[in-house]
Amino acid sequence: MSQSKTSSKLVVFALAAIGLLMLPLLLQATGSNSWVRIVDVALLYVMLALGLNIVVGYAGLLDLGFIAFFAVGAYLYSLLASSHLADNFPAIAAMFPNGIHLSFWIVIFLAAILAGMTGLILGYPVLKLRGDYLAIVTLGFGEIVRIFMLNLDRPINLTNGPKGIAGVDAVTVFGHNMGQRLTISFGDWTYTFESVTLYYYLILFFVVMTVIIAHRMGNSRIGRAWMAIREDEIAAKAMGINTRNLKLAAFGSSATFGGIAGVLFASLMRGVYPESFVLMESVMIVAMVVLGGLGHIPGVILGALLLAGLPELLRHLAGPLHHLTDGRLAPEILRQLLIALAMVIVMLLRPRGLWPAPEHGKALSK
């Protein structure tokens, strides 16, 4: 019986892998790269949701400032992989006349460290806060980071303020610049991979690694300790669990994934702008975790894909409704109303999420 279950799981994984590998090629065949780019952004949201799931789903700490770590990674890559610093700082221009243009693989390592340290800086002062108080403090932290990025264009121009930083380098993999098309030929057969398709495979690689790491962390002793803190912090502390260090570990590891996703985002968009890190983005990522299923990786992935892709699907429905209302409601407002209505219906019908984690009692009885 166990062998049949294992074989069926392997078949499902194999079909899922083939589907994921073929998806951008099928979308690219439609002649429009917009859907491939939408899927790229949806995968970035999956990575962000999986990172936030560590601190919200595993440890039970409501973090409404998670987008700040995303901004840290995005701005770090934009500064180190463009000519912005050389254009605004003569000392740097003397050493790097064309800009620093540091390798993507080096910056992503630095971004993981910097975002992790930022997570620890946020986590340390809020160790004794819970619930609404923790949410308010983390919300304020996210807004502080965004406002800093928005105003650090004077007296020294570090972030270029509201204009953002453009001209960011694309990723180079095996000597190929992923900002350009890649043509592969075998005899008479030729196929061209668009830039967004190449980025799809790069982002998918990081998402798969995030899923593996998050799964291993959830099943580890640390993961079980996080879940004990989530269920009852006082009881966990009475059992000898060091809740202080484990909360800091949750904030730090969660922020690391946010920083890496920020680097990928800046490279994909070839720039970074403050409006990408508003409060609603943090709220949306929290909604992805809650809607999919707290602490359950497949549910979080499902919630992220739905909330990232649903706005684009509803865009086609908002147009006809706009005409039905004689233009009284703008399509963007209607789209937001439809998204909110869909979320309310889902949470009423599935209060534990679309794909919640199995209950321990039922799992043991099976």
C-alpha positions in Angstrom: 0.0 0.0 0.0 2.8 2.4 0.9 4.6 1.6 -2.4 1.5 2.4 -4.4 1.2 5.7 -2.6 4.9 6.5 -3.2 4.6 5.6 -6.9 1.4 7.7 -7.3 3.2 10.7 -5.6 6.1 10.3 -8.0 3.8 10.3 -10.9 2.1 13.5 -9.6 5.4 15.2 -9.1 6.6 14.1 -12.6 3.5 15.5 -14.2 3.7 18.7 -12.2 7.4 19.2 -13.2 6.6 18.6 -16.9 3.7 21.1 -16.6 5.8 23.7 -15.0 8.6 23.3 -17.6 6.1 23.5 -20.5 3.9 26.3 -19.1 6.0 29.3 -20.4 6.5 27.7 -23.8 2.8 27.3 -24.2 2.1 30.9 -23.1 4.9 32.2 -25.3 3.3 30.3 -28.3 0.3 32.6 -28.0 2.4 35.4 -29.4 2.2 37.6 -26.3 4.8 37.7 -23.6 2.4 39.5 -21.2 1.1 36.2 -19.7 4.6 34.9 -19.2 5.5 38.1 -17.3 2.3 37.7 -15.2 3.4 34.1 -14.3 6.9 35.4 -13.4 5.5 38.0 -11.0 3.1 35.3 -9.6 6.1 33.1 -8.8 7.8 35.9 -7.0 4.7 36.3 -4.9 4.8 32.6 -4.2 8.3 33.0 -2.9 7.3 36.0 -0.7 4.3 34.1 0.7 6.4 31.1 1.5 8.9 33.4 3.3 6.1 35.1 5.3 4.6 31.7 6.1 7.6 31.0 8.3 6.9 33.8 10.6 3.1 33.9 10.3 2.1 30.3 9.6 4.8 28.5 11.6 5.5 30.8 14.5 2.2 32.6 14.6 3.6 36.1 14.6 1.6 38.6 12.5 4.0 40.6 10.4 2.5 43.4 8.3 5.9 44.9 7.3 7.2 42.0 5.3 7.4 44.1 2.1 10.3 46.0 3.7 12.6 43.0 3.3 11.5 42.8 -0.3 12.5 46.4 -0.7 15.9 45.9 0.9 16.8 43.2 -1.6 15.5 45.1 -4.6 17.3 48.4 -3.7 20.5 46.6 -2.9 20.6 45.0 -6.3 19.6 48.2 -8.0 22.5 50.1 -6.4 25.2 47.4 -6.9 24.1 46.4 -10.5 23.6 49.8 -12.1 25.5 53.1 -12.7 23.5 55.0 -10.2 26.2 55.2 -7.5 28.9 56.2 -10.0 26.6 58.9 -11.4 26.0 60.5 -7.9 29.2 59.8 -5.9 32.5 61.0 -7.4 34.5 58.8 -5.1 32.8 55.7 -6.5 33.0 57.0 -10.0 36.8 57.3 -9.6 37.0 53.6 -8.8 34.2 52.4 -11.0 33.7 54.8 -13.9 30.9 52.8 -15.5 29.3 51.8 -12.2 29.8 48.9 -9.9 27.8 46.3 -11.8 28.3 43.5 -9.3 27.4 40.0 -10.3 23.8 38.9 -9.6 25.0 35.8 -7.7 27.2 37.9 -5.3 24.4 40.4 -4.7 21.8 37.8 -4.0 24.1 36.4 -1.3 24.6 39.9 0.2 20.9 40.6 0.0 20.1 37.4 1.9 22.5 38.5 4.7 21.3 42.1 4.8 17.6 41.2 4.7 18.2 38.6 7.4 20.0 41.1 9.6 17.1 43.6 9.0 14.7 40.9 10.1 16.7 40.5 13.3 16.7 44.2 13.9 12.9 44.3 13.5 12.4 41.1 15.6 14.4 42.1 18.7 12.3 45.1 19.9 9.0 43.3 19.3 9.8 40.0 21.1 7.2 40.7 23.9 4.5 41.9 21.6 1.6 39.8 20.3 -1.4 40.0 18.1 -2.6 43.5 17.2 0.3 45.3 18.9 2.8 43.2 16.9 0.9 43.9 13.7 0.9 47.7 14.3 4.7 47.8 15.0 5.6 45.7 12.0 3.2 47.8 9.8 5.0 50.9 11.0 8.4 49.3 10.2 7.4 48.6 6.7 6.2 52.1 6.1 9.3 53.6 7.6 11.5 51.7 5.2 9.3 52.7 2.2 9.4 56.4 3.3 13.2 56.2 3.7 13.6 54.9 0.2 11.2 57.6 -1.0 13.2 60.5 0.6 16.8 59.4 0.4 17.4 61.5 -2.7 18.7 64.4 -0.6 21.0 65.8 0.7 22.7 62.8 -1.0 21.0 61.0 -3.8 21.1 57.3 -2.6 17.8 56.0 -3.9 16.7 58.6 -6.4 13.6 59.2 -4.5 10.2 58.9 -6.2 11.9 58.4 -9.6 13.4 55.1 -8.5 16.5 53.5 -10.1 16.4 52.4 -13.7 19.0 50.7 -16.0 19.5 47.8 -13.7 21.5 44.9 -15.1 19.9 41.7 -16.2 21.1 38.3 -14.8 23.9 36.5 -16.6 23.7 32.7 -16.5 26.3 30.6 -18.2 27.6 33.7 -20.0 24.2 34.6 -21.5 22.5 37.9 -20.6 18.9 36.9 -19.7 17.7 40.3 -20.8 18.1 39.1 -24.3 16.6 36.3 -26.3 18.2 32.9 -26.5 18.0 31.0 -29.8 18.8 27.2 -29.8 19.3 25.3 -33.0 19.4 21.5 -33.6 19.9 21.0 -37.3 16.9 22.5 -39.1 15.0 23.0 -35.9 15.3 26.4 -34.2 13.6 27.8 -31.1 13.8 31.2 -29.5 13.3 31.7 -25.8 12.1 35.1 -24.9 13.7 37.0 -22.0 10.6 36.6 -19.8 10.7 32.9 -20.4 14.3 32.6 -19.3 13.4 34.6 -16.2 10.6 32.2 -15.5 13.0 29.3 -15.3 15.4 31.3 -13.0 12.6 32.3 -10.7 11.1 28.8 -10.7 14.5 27.4 -9.6 14.5 29.8 -6.6 10.9 29.0 -5.8 11.6 25.2 -5.8 14.6 25.8 -3.5 12.4 27.9 -1.2 9.8 25.1 -1.1 12.4 22.5 -0.2 14.0 24.7 2.5 10.7 25.8 4.0 9.5 22.1 4.1 12.6 20.9 5.8 12.4 23.8 8.3 8.8 23.0 9.1 9.6 19.4 9.8 12.7 20.1 11.8 12.9 20.5 15.6 13.0 24.3 15.1 9.8 24.1 13.0 8.0 22.0 15.6 9.1 24.5 18.3 7.8 27.4 16.2 4.4 25.6 16.0 4.4 25.1 19.7 5.0 28.8 20.2 2.1 29.5 17.8 -0.3 27.2 19.7 0.6 28.4 23.2 3.7 30.4 23.9 3.4 30.1 27.7 3.2 26.3 27.5 6.1 26.2 25.1 8.2 28.4 27.4 7.3 26.1 30.3 8.5 23.1 28.4 12.0 24.7 28.1 11.7 26.2 24.6 13.8 29.3 24.1 11.0 31.4 22.7 13.2 34.5 22.4 15.8 33.0 20.1 13.3 31.1 18.1 11.2 34.2 17.4 14.4 35.9 16.2 15.2 32.9 14.0 11.7 33.1 12.5 12.0 36.8 11.7 15.5 36.4 10.3 14.9 33.4 8.1 11.6 34.8 6.8 13.3 38.1 5.9 16.0 36.2 4.0 13.6 34.9 1.5 12.1 38.4 1.1 15.5 39.9 0.3 16.3 37.2 -2.3 12.8 37.8 -4.0 13.6 41.5 -4.1 16.8 40.9 -6.0 14.9 38.8 -8.5 12.2 41.4 -8.8 14.7 44.3 -9.5 16.5 42.2 -12.1 13.2 41.1 -13.8 11.9 44.7 -13.9 15.3 46.2 -14.8 14.7 48.8 -12.1 13.1 49.6 -8.8 10.5 52.1 -7.7 9.0 53.0 -4.3 5.4 52.4 -5.3 6.2 48.7 -5.6 6.5 48.5 -1.8 3.3 50.1 -0.5 1.4 48.8 2.5 -1.2 47.0 0.3 1.5 44.8 -1.0 2.2 43.6 2.6 -1.5 43.1 3.2 -1.8 41.1 0.0 1.0 38.8 0.9 -0.5 38.1 4.3 -3.8 37.5 2.6 -2.1 34.9 0.4 -0.9 33.0 3.4 -4.2 33.2 5.2 -6.3 32.4 2.2 -4.3 29.4 1.2 -3.9 27.9 4.6 -1.7 29.0 7.5 1.4 26.8 7.9 0.7 24.6 4.9 3.1 25.0 2.0 0.8 23.7 -0.8 -2.0 25.9 0.5 0.3 29.0 0.6 1.4 28.3 -3.0 -2.2 28.0 -4.1 -3.2 31.2 -2.3 -0.3 33.1 -3.8 -1.0 32.0 -7.3 -4.7 32.8 -7.0 -4.3 36.3 -5.6 -1.5 37.1 -8.0 -3.3 35.8 -11.0 -6.9 36.7 -10.1 -6.5 40.5 -10.7 -5.4 39.9 -14.2 -8.2 37.5 -14.9 -10.8 39.9 -13.5 -9.4 42.7 -15.6 -11.3 41.2 -18.5 -14.5 41.1 -16.5 -14.2 44.6 -15.1 -14.4 46.1 -18.6 -18.0 44.9 -19.4 -19.1 45.8 -15.9 -17.7 49.3 -16.4 -20.0 49.7 -19.4 -23.0 48.3 -17.5 -22.6 51.0 -14.9 -22.5 53.7 -17.6 -18.9 54.5 -16.6 -19.8 55.4 -13.0 -17.2 52.9 -11.6 -13.7 52.7 -13.0 -12.5 49.3 -14.2 -9.7 49.4 -11.5 -12.2 50.0 -8.7 -14.5 47.2 -10.0 -11.5 44.9 -10.2 -10.6 45.5 -6.6 -14.3 45.1 -5.5 -14.4 41.7 -7.3 -11.2 40.6 -5.7 -12.5 41.6 -2.2 -15.8 39.8 -2.9 -14.0 36.6 -4.0 -11.9 36.7 -0.8 -14.9 37.2 1.5 -16.8 34.3 -0.2 -13.8 32.0 0.1 -13.2 32.8 3.8 -16.9 32.3 4.6 -16.9 28.9 2.9 -13.4 27.8 3.8 -12.5 29.6 7.1 -9.3 27.6 7.5 -8.1 28.4 4.0 -8.5 26.8 0.6 -6.0 24.0 1.4 -5.4 24.0 5.2 -2.9 21.8 7.0 -4.3 18.5 8.1 -5.5 18.4 11.7 -3.2 16.5 14.0 -5.9 14.3 15.4 -7.2 13.2 12.0 -3.6 12.7 10.7 -2.8 10.4 13.7 -6.1 8.4 13.3 -5.2 7.7 9.7 
